[in-house]
C-alpha cells in the first residue's frame, strides 16, 4: 500500500456539524474504494489566495490515507461531484510524513459538549495536582511584573 494525502477546501458557509458530516462522507467514500484512513486534520477557515467559485474564504481539511492507488481517480471524481468542496489536491507521501497525535475530529471542530470539556479540563488539572510542584512563587511574581511592565495600557501618565 502507498500513502497519500488530500488537501481539500470546503465551502466556508458550512457549520461545524455539517462540516463533520462532509468529512465523514469523504472518509466513507475512500473506505468504499478500499482505502484506509490515517489522519484527518481540520485546519479551519482561511483566506484563499484567489477566489474559487466567487468565494474568498474556505475551510481547509487535510486527509491522510493509505491505498493501492488504483482507485484514486474514482476518489477524485467523488470529490469533484461534491458541490461543497471548492478544490482539492491529492499527492503521494512517505510514511514518515504521516501525522500523529491529532485530536479527535469533534475536538478540532469544537463540537464537544460543555460537560465533556469540563470533564477533560478537570481530569487534566487533577493530573497536574498529582505531580510534585517546585516552589515557583518567585518565578510567578517575576512573570506578573514582566506583564505589567510590558503592557502599555497599564502605564501611569
C-alpha positions, 0 to 999 in steps of 0.5 A: 500500500502507498500513502497519500494525502488530500488537501481539500477546501470546503465551502466556508458557509458550512457549520461545524456539524455539517462540516463533520458530516462532509468529512465523514462522507469523504472518509466513507467514500475512500473506505468504499474504494478500499482505502484506509484512513490515517489522519484527518486534520481540520485546519479551519477557515482561511483566506484563499489566495484567489477566489474559487467559485466567487468565494474568498474564504474556505475551510481547509481539511487535510486527509491522510490515507493509505491505498493501492492507488488504483482507485484514486481517480474514482476518489477524485471524481467523488470529490469533484461531484461534491458541490461543497468542496471548492478544490482539492489536491491529492499527492503521494507521501512517505510514511514518515510524513504521516501525522500523529497525535491529532485530536479527535475530529469533534475536538478540532471542530469544537463540537464537544459538549460543555460537560465533556470539556469540563470533564477533560479540563478537570481530569487534566488539572487533577493530573497536574495536582498529582505531580510534585510542584517546585516552589515557583512563587518567585518565578510567578511574581517575576512573570506578573511584573514582566506583564505589567511592565510590558503592557502599555495600557497599564502605564501611569501618565 
